[in-house]
Amino acid sequence: MVLDALGESLRTTLAKIAKTGTIDEKSIKEMVRDIQRALLQADVNVKLALKLTREIERRALSEKPSSLAGAREHVVKIVYEELVKVLGTAREIKPGKKQTVMMVGLYGQGKTTTTGKLGKWFSKKGLKVGFIAADVHRPAAYEQLKTLAQQSNSLFYGEPDAWKGQEKDETEMQLGGRVAAQIVERGLKELRPKCDVVIVDTAGRDKLEEGLIEEMKEVFNVAKPDEKFLVIDAQVGQQAGPQARAFHEAVQVTGVIVTKLDGTAKGGGALSAVSETQAPVMWIGVGEKIDDLEKFDSARFISRLLGMGDIQTLLEKAQEAVGEDAEEAEDMAKKIMTGRFSLVEMRQQMEMLSGMGPLSKVLDMLPGLGAARAKMQNAQMEATQKKFEQFKIVMSSMTRYEMENPGEIKSSRIRRIARGAGVEAKDVKDLLAYYETSKKTMKGIAGNKKMQRKLMAQFKMDGMDGP
């Protein structure tokens, strides 16, 4: 996972501070050196890393902790606040008016894929979205965006034969800019009356060059976009700064979208690129699926990075996972609160968890578990995920009676269920053992009035009383 190494280094550094007997100038300077080293290893720009750590050191040495916080908690708070400040505060996109969005970036940054994800994100907000395929250089761009439009329930405008009939008395790049601008002009006439949001996917290049900048300017002058989002791959590293600056000078970038944050790149360069444009990170790509675009919140992101968790995002993802099955989820919550918990409810829990993304991401959002998750080997995490998937297969081989009455599942039933699921009898027994453990946990929730009130608030239930 991108920035895992940075997060682990920062958590280790802060843990050392927590164990320090006395917070003095020596311990603070040592902490600052550790943070500086961690930032540089994560590909954060050298000047930015120095500026950040100097400010942390200045505040840690000059500011006095409040009466409610000790010296250690105060230092951790300073580190958190300064990291949040670097990444900026993302603006909210107001859906009240029709708007045009222009996507810019180099080849291979994930621009077209991100256009599809962004369309899906807007669609979830109840907005009608349209795509314009303005990349006339990459042959696959038209078909790719058309497919993404279908997946995101968006309208689409493109001209696959735009090059035909053109007088090629200009260079390819000059002609490309003119053709792209014409496509955008016709696309806006077609889509603006029908859509709340029109997203223009533009061409890229292998590197920054004059032809790319001129083409972007032509499209920019025609589209007159309300938002200009720069798409940057997390693997870009130290080149992120110059790229961001060049694009900003051309189209006045209003936001940054960082892609492939689920990979193994260092990631610090892409995240620190915002300092070149003063435009905040707006979204981050966290997977390959069309739903894998996460609204960026610097406070939440840094909280997860430092192992402090992110309960708010966890709740939001849970609500998204519930989706159209809200009534079913509410019914499950009621059963839990009245002490009833069968394999039916456990399967519903697993389906909801699967809808929230990989297990590693969910653990990152739980306070205190981010660091523990980092210590788990990837193989262990994958094995746990596969075990859950196997449990669901085993349950699909059970009858409704067995799902509702797991206590009745004895030897003969275990053998039949195992044959039907294509697993060993031991795997069925593992599921039943996991169920018993989960049942004890659910009984604890059923007897906890405070937890009941939280569940009722979550599912907006009234008039529920515990047993």
C-alpha positions as CSV (number, residue, x, y, z in Angstrom):
1,M,0.0,0.0,0.0
2,V,1.3,3.4,-0.9
3,L,2.7,5.4,2.0
4,D,2.6,2.3,4.3
5,A,6.3,2.7,4.9
6,L,5.9,6.4,5.7
7,G,3.0,5.7,8.0
8,E,4.9,2.9,9.8
9,S,8.0,5.2,10.2
10,L,5.9,8.1,11.6
11,R,4.0,5.7,14.0
12,T,7.3,4.3,15.2
13,T,8.7,7.8,15.8
14,L,5.6,8.9,17.7
15,A,5.7,5.7,19.7
16,K,9.3,6.5,20.8
17,I,8.1,10.0,22.0
18,A,5.3,8.3,23.9
19,K,7.8,6.1,25.8
20,T,10.3,9.0,26.4
21,G,10.6,9.8,30.1
22,T,11.0,13.6,29.5
23,I,10.1,15.7,26.5
24,D,13.1,18.0,26.1
25,E,15.0,19.7,23.3
26,K,17.1,16.6,22.6
27,S,14.2,14.2,22.2
28,I,12.3,16.7,20.0
29,K,15.3,17.2,17.7
30,E,15.7,13.4,17.4
31,M,12.0,13.1,16.6
32,V,12.3,15.8,13.9
33,R,15.3,14.0,12.3
34,D,13.3,10.8,12.2
35,I,10.3,12.5,10.6
36,Q,12.6,14.3,8.1
37,R,14.2,10.9,7.2
38,A,10.8,9.3,6.8
39,L,9.5,12.1,4.5
40,L,12.5,12.0,2.3
41,Q,12.4,8.2,1.9
42,A,8.7,8.6,0.9
43,D,9.8,10.9,-2.0
44,V,8.4,14.1,-0.4
45,N,10.1,17.1,-2.0
46,V,13.3,18.0,-0.1
47,K,12.4,21.7,0.4
48,L,8.9,20.8,1.6
49,A,10.3,18.1,4.0
50,L,12.7,20.6,5.5
51,K,10.1,23.4,5.8
52,L,7.6,21.0,7.5
53,T,10.1,19.6,10.0
54,R,11.4,23.0,10.9
55,E,7.9,24.2,11.7
56,I,7.3,21.0,13.8
57,E,10.5,21.7,15.7
58,R,9.7,25.4,16.2
59,R,6.2,24.7,17.6
60,A,7.3,21.7,19.7
61,L,10.0,23.8,21.4
62,S,8.1,27.1,21.8
63,E,4.4,26.2,22.4
64,K,3.2,25.0,25.8
65,P,0.6,22.2,26.0
66,S,-2.9,23.0,27.1
67,S,-4.1,22.1,30.6
68,L,-6.0,19.1,29.0
69,A,-3.0,17.6,27.2
70,G,0.4,16.3,28.4
71,A,3.7,17.1,26.7
72,R,3.7,13.9,24.6
73,E,0.1,14.4,23.4
74,H,0.9,18.0,22.5
75,V,3.9,17.0,20.3
76,V,1.8,14.3,18.5
77,K,-0.9,16.9,17.9
78,I,1.6,19.3,16.4
79,V,2.9,16.6,14.0
80,Y,-0.7,15.8,13.0
81,E,-1.7,19.4,12.4
82,E,1.4,20.3,10.3
83,L,1.0,17.2,8.1
84,V,-2.7,18.1,7.6
85,K,-1.6,21.7,6.7
86,V,0.7,20.4,4.0
87,L,-2.0,18.5,2.2
88,G,-4.5,21.4,2.5
89,T,-8.3,21.3,3.0
90,A,-10.2,19.9,0.1
91,R,-13.0,22.0,-1.3
92,E,-16.5,20.7,-1.4
93,I,-18.0,20.5,-4.9
94,K,-21.4,22.2,-4.8
95,P,-23.9,20.3,-6.9
96,G,-26.3,23.3,-7.1
97,K,-25.3,24.5,-10.6
98,K,-24.4,22.9,-13.9
99,Q,-20.7,22.7,-14.3
100,T,-18.0,21.6,-16.7
101,V,-14.9,19.7,-15.5
102,M,-11.7,19.4,-17.5
103,M,-9.3,16.5,-16.7
104,V,-5.6,17.0,-17.5
105,G,-2.4,15.0,-17.0
106,L,0.3,13.0,-18.8
107,Y,-0.1,9.6,-20.4
108,G,-0.3,6.6,-18.0
109,Q,-1.5,8.6,-15.0
110,G,-5.0,7.0,-15.0
111,K,-6.8,10.1,-16.4
112,T,-9.5,8.3,-18.5
113,T,-10.1,5.7,-15.8
114,T,-10.4,8.5,-13.2
115,T,-12.9,10.3,-15.4
116,G,-15.1,7.2,-15.3
117,K,-14.7,7.0,-11.5
118,L,-15.5,10.6,-11.0
119,G,-18.6,10.2,-13.2
120,K,-19.7,7.4,-10.9
121,W,-19.0,9.5,-7.8
122,F,-21.2,12.4,-9.2
123,S,-23.9,9.9,-10.2
124,K,-24.1,8.6,-6.6
125,K,-24.9,12.2,-5.6
126,G,-27.9,12.1,-7.8
127,L,-26.4,14.2,-10.7
128,K,-26.7,13.4,-14.4
129,V,-23.2,13.1,-15.9
130,G,-21.9,13.3,-19.4
131,F,-18.4,12.5,-20.8
132,I,-16.7,14.1,-23.8
133,A,-13.8,12.1,-25.4
134,A,-11.4,14.8,-26.4
135,D,-8.3,12.6,-26.6
136,V,-7.7,12.3,-30.3
137,H,-4.2,10.8,-30.0
138,R,-4.6,7.6,-28.1
139,P,-6.6,5.1,-30.2
140,A,-8.1,3.2,-27.3
141,A,-9.3,6.3,-25.4
142,Y,-12.6,6.6,-27.2
143,E,-13.7,3.0,-26.6
144,Q,-12.4,3.1,-23.0
145,L,-14.3,6.2,-22.1
146,K,-17.5,4.9,-23.8
147,T,-17.3,1.7,-21.8
148,L,-16.8,3.7,-18.6
149,A,-19.8,5.9,-19.4
150,Q,-21.9,2.7,-19.5
151,Q,-20.5,1.5,-16.2
152,S,-21.1,4.8,-14.5
153,N,-24.6,5.4,-16.0
154,S,-23.3,8.5,-17.8
155,L,-24.0,10.0,-21.2
156,F,-21.2,10.0,-23.8
157,Y,-20.1,12.1,-26.7
158,G,-17.1,11.2,-28.9
159,E,-16.1,11.2,-32.6
160,P,-14.0,8.1,-33.4
161,D,-13.5,9.3,-37.0
162,A,-12.6,12.8,-36.2
163,W,-9.2,12.6,-38.0
164,K,-10.8,11.6,-41.3
165,G,-11.2,14.3,-43.9
166,Q,-8.8,16.7,-42.1
167,E,-6.3,18.6,-44.2
168,K,-2.9,17.6,-42.7
169,D,-1.0,20.7,-43.6
170,E,-0.3,21.2,-40.0
171,T,1.8,19.1,-37.5
172,E,-0.1,16.3,-35.9
173,M,-0.1,18.1,-32.5
174,Q,-1.4,21.4,-34.0
175,L,-4.1,19.5,-35.8
176,G,-4.9,17.5,-32.7
177,G,-5.5,20.6,-30.7
178,R,-7.9,22.0,-33.3
179,V,-9.8,18.8,-33.7
180,A,-10.0,18.2,-29.9
181,A,-11.4,21.7,-29.4
182,Q,-14.0,21.2,-32.1
183,I,-15.1,17.9,-30.6
184,V,-15.5,19.6,-27.2
185,E,-17.5,22.4,-28.7
186,R,-20.0,20.0,-30.4
187,G,-20.0,17.7,-27.3
188,L,-21.0,20.6,-25.0
189,K,-23.9,21.6,-27.3
190,E,-25.1,18.0,-27.1
191,L,-24.6,17.3,-23.4
192,R,-25.0,20.5,-21.5
193,P,-28.8,20.7,-21.9
194,K,-29.1,17.1,-20.6
195,C,-26.4,17.0,-17.8
196,D,-25.6,18.5,-14.5
197,V,-21.9,17.8,-14.9
198,V,-20.0,17.4,-18.1
199,I,-16.5,15.9,-17.8
200,V,-14.0,16.5,-20.6
201,D,-11.2,13.8,-20.9
202,T,-8.2,15.4,-22.6
203,A,-5.1,13.9,-24.3
204,G,-1.8,13.4,-22.5
205,R,1.8,12.9,-23.6
206,D,4.7,10.9,-22.4
207,K,6.3,14.1,-21.1
208,L,5.6,17.8,-20.8
209,E,6.0,19.5,-24.2
210,E,4.8,22.5,-26.0
211,G,2.3,20.6,-28.1
212,L,0.4,19.2,-25.1
213,I,0.3,22.6,-23.4
214,E,-1.1,24.3,-26.6
215,E,-3.7,21.6,-27.1
216,M,-4.9,22.0,-23.5
217,K,-5.2,25.7,-23.9
218,E,-7.3,25.3,-27.0
219,V,-9.7,22.9,-25.2
220,F,-9.7,25.2,-22.2
221,N,-10.7,28.2,-24.2
222,V,-13.7,26.3,-25.8
223,A,-14.8,24.4,-22.6
224,K,-14.4,27.3,-20.2
225,P,-14.4,24.7,-17.4
226,D,-15.5,25.4,-13.9
227,E,-13.1,22.9,-12.5
228,K,-9.7,21.8,-13.8
229,F,-8.5,18.6,-12.2
230,L,-4.9,17.4,-12.5
231,V,-4.5,13.6,-12.4
232,I,-1.2,12.4,-11.0
233,D,0.0,8.9,-10.5
234,A,1.3,8.1,-7.0
235,Q,4.5,6.7,-8.6
236,V,5.5,10.0,-10.2
237,G,7.9,10.9,-7.3
238,Q,10.0,14.1,-7.4
239,Q,8.7,15.0,-10.9
240,A,5.2,15.7,-9.5
241,G,6.1,19.2,-8.5
242,P,7.3,20.4,-12.0
243,Q,4.4,18.7,-13.7
244,A,1.9,20.3,-11.4
245,R,3.4,23.7,-11.9
246,A,3.3,23.4,-15.7
247,F,-0.3,22.3,-15.8
248,H,-1.3,25.0,-13.4
249,E,0.3,27.7,-15.5
250,A,-1.6,26.4,-18.5
251,V,-5.1,25.9,-17.2
252,Q,-5.1,27.1,-13.5
253,V,-5.6,23.8,-11.8
254,T,-8.3,23.9,-9.2
255,G,-7.8,20.4,-7.7
256,V,-5.5,17.3,-7.8
257,I,-6.6,13.7,-8.0
258,V,-3.9,11.2,-7.0
259,T,-4.3,7.7,-8.6
260,K,-2.9,4.2,-7.7
261,L,-2.7,4.9,-4.0
262,D,-3.4,1.1,-3.6
263,G,0.0,0.3,-5.1
264,T,3.5,0.0,-3.8
265,A,4.9,3.4,-4.8
266,K,6.3,5.8,-2.2
267,G,3.6,8.4,-3.0
268,G,5.0,11.3,-1.1
269,G,5.9,13.2,-4.3
270,A,2.4,13.1,-5.7
271,L,0.9,14.2,-2.4
272,S,3.3,17.1,-1.9
273,A,2.7,18.4,-5.5
274,V,-0.2,20.4,-4.1
275,S,2.3,22.9,-2.7
276,E,3.2,23.8,-6.3
277,T,-0.4,24.7,-7.3
278,Q,-2.0,25.6,-3.9
279,A,-4.8,23.4,-5.3
280,P,-5.9,20.7,-2.8
281,V,-6.0,17.0,-3.3
282,M,-9.7,16.4,-4.1
283,W,-9.9,12.6,-4.5
284,I,-7.6,9.6,-4.3
285,G,-7.8,6.4,-6.4
286,V,-7.7,3.4,-4.1
287,G,-8.3,0.5,-6.4
288,E,-9.1,-0.6,-10.0
289,K,-12.9,-0.8,-9.7
290,I,-15.1,2.1,-10.8
291,D,-16.2,2.7,-7.3
292,D,-12.6,2.9,-6.0
293,L,-12.4,6.7,-5.8
294,E,-12.3,8.2,-2.3
295,K,-13.1,11.9,-1.5
296,F,-9.9,13.1,0.1
297,D,-9.9,14.6,3.5
298,S,-6.5,15.5,4.8
299,A,-7.4,15.3,8.4
300,R,-8.9,11.8,8.0
301,F,-6.0,10.7,5.8
302,I,-3.3,11.8,8.2
303,S,-5.3,10.3,11.1
304,R,-5.2,6.9,9.4
305,L,-1.5,7.4,8.4
306,L,-0.6,7.9,12.1
307,G,-2.6,4.9,13.3
308,M,-5.4,7.1,14.9
309,G,-8.1,5.5,12.8
310,D,-10.9,7.1,10.8
311,I,-14.3,6.2,12.2
312,Q,-16.2,8.7,10.1
313,T,-15.1,7.3,6.8
314,L,-15.8,3.8,8.1
315,L,-19.4,4.7,8.9
316,E,-19.8,6.3,5.5
317,K,-18.5,3.2,3.8
318,A,-20.8,1.1,5.9
319,Q,-23.7,3.2,4.7
320,E,-22.6,2.9,1.1
321,A,-22.3,-0.9,1.5
322,V,-25.8,-1.1,2.9
323,G,-27.1,0.9,-0.1
324,E,-30.5,-0.4,-1.3
325,D,-30.5,-3.1,1.4
326,A,-31.0,-0.5,4.2
327,E,-34.2,-2.2,5.4
328,E,-32.5,-5.6,5.6
329,A,-29.6,-4.0,7.5
330,E,-32.0,-2.4,9.9
331,D,-33.7,-5.7,10.5
332,M,-30.3,-7.2,11.2
333,A,-29.6,-4.5,13.7
334,K,-32.9,-5.1,15.5
335,K,-32.2,-8.8,15.8
336,I,-28.7,-8.1,17.2
337,M,-30.2,-5.8,19.8
338,T,-32.8,-8.3,20.9
339,G,-30.1,-11.1,21.3
340,R,-31.0,-13.0,18.1
341,F,-28.0,-13.8,15.9
342,S,-27.9,-16.7,13.5
343,L,-25.8,-17.5,10.4
344,V,-28.2,-15.4,8.4
345,E,-27.2,-12.3,10.2
346,M,-23.5,-13.3,10.2
347,R,-23.6,-13.7,6.4
348,Q,-25.2,-10.2,6.1
349,Q,-22.4,-8.8,8.1
350,M,-19.8,-10.4,5.8
351,E,-21.5,-9.1,2.7
352,M,-21.5,-5.6,4.2
353,L,-17.8,-5.9,5.1
354,S,-17.0,-7.1,1.5
355,G,-18.8,-4.1,0.2
356,M,-16.6,-1.8,2.2
357,G,-13.4,-2.9,0.4
358,P,-10.4,-5.0,1.3
359,L,-10.0,-6.0,4.9
360,S,-6.7,-4.0,5.2
361,K,-8.5,-0.7,4.4
362,V,-11.2,-1.4,7.0
363,L,-8.6,-2.1,9.7
364,D,-6.8,1.1,8.8
365,M,-10.0,3.0,9.8
366,L,-10.2,1.5,13.2
367,P,-8.3,3.5,15.9
368,G,-5.2,1.7,17.1
369,L,-5.4,-1.0,14.6
370,G,-3.6,0.7,11.8
371,A,-0.2,-0.1,13.3
372,A,-1.3,-3.7,14.1
373,R,-2.4,-4.1,10.5
374,A,0.9,-2.9,9.2
375,K,2.7,-5.6,11.2
376,M,0.5,-8.3,9.6
377,Q,2.1,-9.9,6.6
378,N,0.2,-9.4,3.3
379,A,-0.1,-13.2,3.1
380,Q,-1.9,-13.2,6.5
381,M,-4.3,-10.5,5.4
382,E,-5.0,-12.3,2.1
383,A,-5.5,-15.6,3.9
384,T,-8.1,-14.0,6.3
385,Q,-9.9,-12.4,3.3
386,K,-10.0,-15.8,1.5
387,K,-11.3,-17.5,4.7
388,F,-14.2,-15.1,4.7
389,E,-15.0,-15.9,1.1
390,Q,-14.8,-19.6,1.8
391,F,-17.2,-19.1,4.8
392,K,-19.7,-17.5,2.4
393,I,-19.4,-20.5,0.0
394,V,-20.0,-22.9,2.8
395,M,-23.1,-21.0,3.9
396,S,-24.5,-21.1,0.4
397,S,-24.5,-24.9,0.7
398,M,-26.8,-24.8,3.8
399,T,-30.5,-24.9,3.9
400,R,-32.5,-22.0,5.3
401,Y,-33.3,-24.1,8.4
402,E,-29.6,-24.7,9.0
403,M,-28.8,-21.0,8.6
404,E,-31.4,-20.0,11.1
405,N,-30.6,-22.9,13.5
406,P,-26.8,-23.5,13.4
407,G,-27.0,-25.5,16.6
408,E,-28.7,-28.3,14.7
409,I,-25.7,-28.7,12.4
410,K,-24.2,-32.0,13.5
411,S,-21.9,-34.7,11.8
412,S,-24.2,-35.8,9.0
413,R,-25.2,-32.3,8.1
414,I,-21.5,-31.1,8.2
415,R,-20.5,-33.9,5.8
416,R,-23.4,-33.0,3.4
417,I,-22.6,-29.2,3.5
418,A,-18.9,-29.9,2.9
419,R,-19.7,-32.0,-0.2
420,G,-22.0,-29.3,-1.5
421,A,-19.5,-26.5,-1.0
422,G,-16.5,-28.6,-2.3
423,V,-14.6,-28.2,1.0
424,E,-13.5,-30.4,3.9
425,A,-15.6,-31.1,7.0
426,K,-13.0,-29.1,9.0
427,D,-13.8,-26.0,7.0
428,V,-17.5,-26.3,8.0
429,K,-16.4,-26.7,11.6
430,D,-14.2,-23.6,11.4
431,L,-17.2,-21.6,10.2
432,L,-19.3,-22.9,13.1
433,A,-16.5,-22.0,15.6
434,Y,-16.2,-18.5,14.1
435,Y,-20.0,-18.2,14.4
436,E,-19.9,-19.1,18.1
437,T,-17.3,-16.5,18.8
438,S,-19.3,-13.8,16.8
439,K,-22.4,-14.8,18.7
440,K,-20.8,-14.1,22.1
441,T,-19.7,-10.7,20.8
442,M,-23.3,-9.9,19.6
443,K,-24.6,-10.9,23.0
444,G,-22.3,-8.3,24.5
445,I,-23.8,-5.7,22.2
446,A,-27.3,-6.8,23.0
447,G,-26.6,-6.2,26.7
448,N,-24.9,-2.8,26.2
449,K,-27.5,0.0,26.3
450,K,-25.0,2.6,25.1
451,M,-24.1,0.5,22.0
452,Q,-27.8,0.0,21.3
453,R,-28.4,3.7,21.2
454,K,-25.5,4.1,18.8
455,L,-27.0,1.4,16.5
456,M,-30.4,3.0,16.7
457,A,-28.9,6.4,15.7
458,Q,-27.0,4.8,12.8
459,F,-30.1,3.1,11.3
460,K,-32.5,5.9,12.5
461,M,-34.7,3.5,14.5
462,D,-37.2,4.7,17.1
463,G,-38.9,2.9,19.9
464,M,-36.5,0.0,20.2
465,D,-35.9,-1.4,23.6
466,G,-33.3,-4.0,24.6
467,P,-34.3,-7.2,26.2
